[in-house]
């Protein structure tokens, strides 16, 4: 048992206070300003520093597109078949990717890892902890955590180069529709067996969200249109032009994982990228999380991206939620992480100042109640 005491505690889902967080067997068992600390507890006096839940990156490619490894460590996209729902990010994650160590040092304790955006239907996300075991299976929080799909420039560019379908936005949408229609037909016959369709069934049964890569406003609307046609739950990934169709998104109660805001404007569809967008969306009532899309932006800059969002108009409380509880809820893991609550995983940070202030440093990182070495 550990007692992190004498700290400013920001639980995220309840009011902040000066006091203690009590941890046992990897879980938060109590917290508050005046809780009783058992004699057997190991006292960790944080000396007035801030205790917050670990940060969550709701969309990245850590482990499957490894830092500093070039093509040898890049397993992000399978670009020879545009429809690959059966692929699992989990099978490509290297738990020795140096980005995982950098994530821990920056207080990122949970990440949602997915395939890239080459394919209209690309495969399954996996949510993992960033430390705790050399075996990736031991790090799993939730898997699968969503089916990756993609609209926009990437699929049409990559397949046009191969003289294959899709080479237009129409064809990308058409392939997605065709595959979903075929899955619906497949589900009517219990005797049929098809590996790809089996992977898509949970999406159409609303057991798994579709996480659709969409930058441009028209691609965002196309993603929403397809989700409504086939009745699956949707998370908009990137949503660069989300400010242009904010009311349309809000009216449909769709969640957004915005970013990566710090990356260069490398192609036409993200030419209007701005940190103003997450604030505009959140003020409309959209549930917003932030992503690094690492390695596009190194994962160690997740909190910095939240700070930039605040500078450009997002409420500070909402920006902190965007890298904690909102990210957890969007990834379907809020029963375990994202806030300081009884029964949740003891993923905690001790910070020597404002968590979104550049000059603040992270003093301690706990994952499942164990302090992780960060030096």
C-alpha positions as CSV (number, residue, x, y, z in Angstrom):
1,X,0.0,0.0,0.0
2,X,1.2,3.5,-0.9
3,X,-0.1,6.9,0.3
4,X,0.7,9.8,-1.9
5,X,0.2,12.6,0.5
6,X,0.6,16.4,1.1
7,X,-0.3,17.1,-2.5
8,X,-2.7,19.2,-4.6
9,X,-4.9,16.5,-6.1
10,X,-6.7,17.2,-9.4
11,X,-9.0,14.2,-9.8
12,X,-10.4,15.5,-13.2
13,X,-14.0,14.3,-12.5
14,X,-14.4,16.0,-9.1
15,X,-13.1,19.1,-7.4
16,X,-9.4,19.5,-6.6
17,X,-8.2,19.4,-3.0
18,X,-5.1,19.3,-0.8
19,X,-4.7,15.8,0.5
20,X,-3.9,12.2,-0.2
21,X,-4.3,9.4,-2.8
22,X,-4.2,5.9,-1.3
23,X,-3.1,3.0,-3.6
24,X,-3.1,-0.8,-3.1
25,X,-2.7,-3.7,-5.5
26,X,-2.4,-1.4,-8.5
27,X,-5.7,0.4,-7.8
28,X,-6.9,3.7,-6.2
29,X,-8.7,2.6,-3.0
30,X,-9.3,6.1,-1.5
31,X,-8.6,9.8,-1.9
32,X,-9.5,13.0,-0.2
33,X,-8.4,15.8,2.1
34,X,-8.7,14.0,5.4
35,X,-8.6,10.2,4.8
36,X,-7.2,7.8,7.3
37,X,-3.8,6.5,6.3
38,X,-3.2,2.9,7.5
39,X,0.0,2.3,9.5
40,X,1.2,-0.2,6.9
41,X,1.1,2.3,4.1
42,X,4.4,3.5,2.5
43,X,4.2,7.3,2.8
44,X,5.2,9.2,-0.3
45,X,5.2,12.9,0.7
46,X,4.9,14.9,-2.6
47,X,5.7,18.1,-0.7
48,X,2.9,20.3,-2.1
49,X,3.3,19.1,-5.7
50,X,0.3,18.3,-8.0
51,X,-1.1,14.8,-8.3
52,X,-3.1,14.1,-11.5
53,X,-4.1,10.9,-13.5
54,X,-1.7,9.8,-16.2
55,X,-2.1,11.3,-19.6
56,X,-3.7,9.3,-22.4
57,X,-2.9,9.6,-26.1
58,X,-6.1,8.7,-27.9
59,X,-4.4,8.1,-31.3
60,X,-0.9,7.2,-32.1
61,X,1.3,4.7,-33.9
62,X,3.9,4.1,-31.2
63,X,5.4,0.7,-31.4
64,X,4.4,0.0,-35.0
65,X,6.2,3.0,-36.4
66,X,9.2,3.0,-34.2
67,X,11.3,6.1,-33.4
68,X,14.7,6.1,-35.0
69,X,14.3,2.8,-36.9
70,X,13.5,3.8,-40.5
71,X,11.8,1.2,-42.7
72,X,12.8,-1.7,-40.4
73,X,10.6,-0.4,-37.6
74,X,7.7,0.8,-39.8
75,X,4.8,-1.6,-39.7
76,X,2.1,1.1,-40.0
77,X,0.5,0.4,-43.3
78,X,-0.2,-2.7,-45.4
79,X,-0.5,-1.0,-48.8
80,X,-1.2,-3.9,-51.1
81,X,-4.9,-4.5,-50.2
82,X,-7.2,-1.6,-49.5
83,X,-9.5,-3.6,-47.3
84,X,-7.7,-5.1,-44.3
85,X,-10.1,-5.1,-41.3
86,X,-8.5,-8.3,-39.9
87,X,-5.1,-6.7,-39.2
88,X,-4.4,-5.9,-35.6
89,X,-2.1,-3.2,-34.4
90,X,-1.2,-5.4,-31.5
91,X,0.7,-7.8,-33.8
92,X,3.0,-5.0,-34.9
93,X,3.8,-3.2,-31.5
94,X,7.3,-3.5,-30.3
95,X,7.3,-2.8,-26.5
96,X,11.0,-1.8,-26.8
97,X,10.2,1.2,-29.0
98,X,12.1,4.1,-27.5
99,X,9.0,6.2,-27.9
100,X,7.4,4.2,-25.0
101,X,10.2,5.2,-22.7
102,X,9.7,8.8,-23.8
103,X,6.0,8.5,-23.2
104,X,6.5,7.5,-19.6
105,X,9.0,10.3,-19.0
106,X,6.3,12.8,-20.3
107,X,3.6,11.3,-18.1
108,X,1.8,9.5,-20.9
109,X,0.7,6.2,-19.3
110,X,-1.9,4.9,-21.7
111,X,-1.9,5.0,-25.5
112,X,-4.3,4.0,-28.3
113,X,-2.3,2.5,-31.1
114,X,-3.7,2.0,-34.6
115,X,-2.8,1.2,-38.1
116,X,-2.1,4.0,-40.5
117,X,-4.4,5.6,-43.0
118,X,-3.4,4.1,-46.3
119,X,-6.4,1.8,-46.5
120,X,-10.1,2.7,-46.5
121,X,-10.5,-0.1,-43.9
122,X,-7.2,-0.6,-42.2
123,X,-7.5,-2.8,-39.1
124,X,-7.9,-2.7,-35.3
125,X,-6.7,-0.3,-32.6
126,X,-5.2,-1.5,-29.3
127,X,-5.1,0.4,-26.1
128,X,-2.0,-0.4,-24.0
129,X,-0.1,0.9,-21.0
130,X,3.3,2.4,-21.8
131,X,5.3,0.4,-19.2
132,X,5.1,-2.6,-16.9
133,X,6.1,-5.6,-19.0
134,X,8.4,-6.5,-22.0
135,X,5.4,-8.5,-23.3
136,X,2.9,-6.4,-25.1
137,X,0.0,-8.7,-24.3
138,X,0.5,-7.8,-20.6
139,X,0.2,-4.1,-21.4
140,X,-3.3,-4.4,-23.0
141,X,-6.1,-2.3,-21.5
142,X,-8.5,-2.9,-24.4
143,X,-8.1,-4.8,-27.7
144,X,-9.7,-4.3,-30.1
145,X,-10.5,-0.7,-29.4
146,X,-11.9,0.4,-32.7
147,X,-11.8,-0.3,-36.4
148,X,-9.6,2.1,-38.4
149,X,-11.0,3.5,-41.6
150,X,-9.7,6.3,-43.7
151,X,-11.0,8.9,-46.2
152,X,-9.3,11.7,-48.0
153,X,-5.9,12.0,-49.7
154,X,-4.0,9.0,-48.3
155,X,-5.9,6.0,-49.8
156,X,-6.4,7.6,-53.2
157,X,-2.7,8.7,-53.4
158,X,-1.2,5.4,-52.4
159,X,-3.4,3.2,-54.6
160,X,-3.4,5.6,-57.6
161,X,0.4,5.2,-57.6
162,X,-0.2,1.4,-57.9
163,X,-2.9,1.9,-60.6
164,X,-5.4,0.3,-58.3
165,X,-8.7,1.2,-56.7
166,X,-9.3,3.5,-54.9
167,X,-7.9,6.5,-56.8
168,X,-10.7,9.0,-55.9
169,X,-12.7,10.0,-52.8
170,X,-15.8,8.5,-54.5
171,X,-14.0,5.1,-54.8
172,X,-12.8,5.2,-51.2
173,X,-16.3,5.7,-49.9
174,X,-17.6,3.2,-52.4
175,X,-15.2,0.5,-51.2
176,X,-16.1,1.1,-47.6
177,X,-19.8,0.9,-48.4
178,X,-19.4,-2.2,-50.5
179,X,-17.5,-4.0,-47.8
180,X,-20.0,-3.0,-45.1
181,X,-22.9,-4.1,-47.3
182,X,-21.2,-7.4,-48.0
183,X,-20.7,-7.9,-44.2
184,X,-24.4,-7.2,-43.6
185,X,-25.3,-9.9,-46.2
186,X,-22.7,-12.2,-44.6
187,X,-24.3,-11.8,-41.2
188,X,-27.6,-13.2,-42.5
189,X,-26.1,-16.6,-43.1
190,X,-24.7,-18.4,-40.0
191,X,-23.0,-21.1,-42.1
192,X,-20.7,-18.7,-44.0
193,X,-17.2,-18.0,-42.7
194,X,-15.0,-15.2,-43.9
195,X,-12.1,-13.9,-41.9
196,X,-12.4,-10.2,-43.0
197,X,-16.2,-10.1,-42.5
198,X,-15.8,-11.6,-39.0
199,X,-13.6,-8.7,-38.1
200,X,-16.2,-6.2,-39.2
201,X,-19.2,-7.8,-37.5
202,X,-18.6,-6.1,-34.1
203,X,-18.7,-2.7,-35.8
204,X,-22.1,-3.3,-37.4
205,X,-23.4,-4.8,-34.1
206,X,-22.3,-1.6,-32.4
207,X,-19.8,-3.5,-30.2
208,X,-16.9,-1.6,-31.7
209,X,-16.6,2.0,-32.9
210,X,-15.5,3.0,-36.4
211,X,-12.5,5.4,-36.0
212,X,-12.4,7.3,-39.3
213,X,-9.4,9.4,-40.5
214,X,-10.9,12.5,-41.9
215,X,-9.2,15.9,-42.3
216,X,-11.2,18.0,-44.8
217,X,-14.7,19.1,-44.1
218,X,-16.2,17.1,-46.9
219,X,-14.4,14.0,-45.8
220,X,-15.7,14.5,-42.2
221,X,-19.3,14.7,-43.6
222,X,-18.7,11.6,-45.8
223,X,-17.5,9.7,-42.7
224,X,-20.6,10.7,-40.8
225,X,-22.9,9.9,-43.8
226,X,-21.5,6.3,-44.0
227,X,-21.8,5.8,-40.3
228,X,-25.4,6.8,-40.4
229,X,-26.1,4.6,-43.4
230,X,-24.8,1.6,-41.7
231,X,-25.7,2.4,-38.1
232,X,-22.3,2.1,-36.4
233,X,-20.7,4.3,-33.7
234,X,-18.2,6.8,-35.0
235,X,-15.2,8.6,-33.7
236,X,-13.7,11.3,-36.0
237,X,-9.9,11.1,-36.1
238,X,-7.9,14.2,-36.9
239,X,-10.9,16.4,-37.8
240,X,-8.7,19.2,-39.0
241,X,-11.6,21.1,-40.6
242,X,-13.9,20.3,-37.7
243,X,-14.5,24.0,-37.0
244,X,-16.1,24.4,-40.4
245,X,-18.8,21.8,-39.7
246,X,-18.9,22.1,-35.9
247,X,-22.7,22.3,-35.7
248,X,-23.1,19.3,-37.9
249,X,-20.8,17.2,-35.7
250,X,-22.4,18.6,-32.5
251,X,-26.0,17.8,-33.6
252,X,-25.0,14.1,-34.1
253,X,-23.2,13.8,-30.7
254,X,-20.0,12.5,-32.3
255,X,-16.7,12.5,-30.5
256,X,-13.5,13.8,-32.0
257,X,-9.8,13.0,-31.5
258,X,-8.1,16.1,-32.8
259,X,-4.6,16.5,-34.1
260,X,-1.7,16.4,-34.5
261,X,-1.8,20.2,-34.2
262,X,2.0,20.7,-34.1
263,X,2.8,18.9,-37.4
264,X,3.7,20.7,-40.6
265,X,1.0,21.4,-43.2
266,X,2.3,18.7,-45.4
267,X,-0.7,18.3,-47.7
268,X,-3.7,20.1,-49.0
269,X,-6.2,18.5,-46.7
270,X,-4.5,19.8,-43.5
271,X,-3.7,23.3,-44.9
272,X,-6.0,24.9,-42.4
273,X,-4.8,23.0,-39.4
274,X,-5.1,25.2,-36.2
275,X,-5.1,24.7,-32.5
276,X,-8.3,26.9,-32.5
277,X,-10.3,23.9,-33.7
278,X,-10.4,21.8,-30.5
279,X,-11.6,24.8,-28.5
280,X,-14.3,25.6,-31.0
281,X,-15.6,22.1,-30.9
282,X,-15.5,21.7,-27.2
283,X,-17.4,25.0,-26.7
284,X,-20.1,23.6,-29.0
285,X,-20.4,20.6,-26.6
286,X,-18.3,18.1,-28.6
287,X,-16.3,15.6,-26.6
288,X,-12.7,16.2,-27.7
289,X,-9.5,14.3,-27.1
290,X,-6.1,15.2,-28.4
291,X,-3.6,13.0,-30.2
292,X,0.1,13.2,-31.2
293,X,-0.3,10.8,-34.1
294,X,3.2,9.8,-32.9
295,X,5.7,9.6,-34.6
296,X,4.2,12.5,-36.6
297,X,4.5,14.5,-33.4
298,X,6.7,12.8,-30.7
299,X,4.5,11.4,-28.0
300,X,6.4,13.3,-25.4
301,X,4.7,16.5,-26.5
302,X,1.1,15.5,-25.8
303,X,0.7,17.8,-22.8
304,X,2.3,20.6,-24.8
305,X,-0.4,20.2,-27.4
306,X,-3.0,20.6,-24.7
307,X,-1.2,23.8,-23.7
308,X,-1.3,25.1,-27.2
309,X,-5.0,24.4,-27.4
310,X,-5.5,26.5,-24.3
311,X,-3.5,29.3,-25.8
312,X,-5.8,29.2,-28.8
313,X,-9.0,29.4,-26.9
314,X,-9.8,26.0,-25.4
315,X,-10.8,26.1,-21.7
316,X,-8.0,24.8,-19.5
317,X,-10.2,22.3,-17.8
318,X,-11.4,20.9,-21.1
319,X,-7.8,20.7,-22.4
320,X,-6.8,18.7,-19.4
321,X,-9.8,16.4,-19.9
322,X,-8.8,16.0,-23.6
323,X,-5.7,14.2,-22.5
324,X,-7.3,12.3,-19.5
325,X,-11.0,11.5,-19.0
326,X,-12.2,12.5,-22.5
327,X,-9.6,10.3,-24.1
328,X,-10.5,7.5,-21.8
329,X,-14.2,7.7,-22.6
330,X,-13.6,7.9,-26.3
331,X,-11.4,4.9,-26.2
332,X,-13.9,3.0,-24.0
333,X,-11.5,2.6,-21.1
334,X,-12.9,5.1,-18.6
335,X,-13.8,2.3,-16.2
336,X,-10.0,1.9,-15.6
337,X,-8.2,5.2,-16.4
338,X,-8.6,8.9,-17.1
339,X,-9.4,10.2,-13.6
340,X,-8.6,9.7,-9.9
341,X,-11.5,7.6,-8.6
342,X,-11.9,4.6,-6.3
343,X,-11.3,1.4,-8.1
344,X,-9.5,2.8,-11.1
345,X,-5.9,1.9,-12.0
346,X,-3.4,3.8,-10.0
347,X,-1.8,5.6,-13.0
348,X,-0.7,8.8,-11.4
349,X,1.7,11.7,-12.1
350,X,3.4,14.0,-9.5
351,X,4.1,17.3,-11.2
352,X,6.0,20.3,-9.7
353,X,3.5,22.8,-11.1
354,X,0.7,23.4,-13.5
355,X,0.4,20.2,-15.6
356,X,0.0,22.2,-18.8
357,X,2.8,24.7,-18.0
358,X,5.9,24.3,-20.1
359,X,8.3,24.9,-17.3
360,X,6.6,22.2,-15.0
361,X,8.4,18.9,-14.7
362,X,7.1,15.5,-13.9
363,X,8.6,14.3,-10.6
364,X,7.1,10.8,-10.4
365,X,5.1,8.5,-12.7
366,X,3.1,5.5,-11.4
367,X,1.5,2.9,-13.6
368,X,-0.7,0.3,-11.9
369,X,0.6,1.7,-8.6
370,X,4.2,1.0,-9.4
371,X,6.6,3.9,-9.7
372,X,8.3,3.8,-13.1
373,X,11.9,4.8,-13.4
374,X,12.1,7.9,-15.7
375,X,15.8,8.8,-15.7
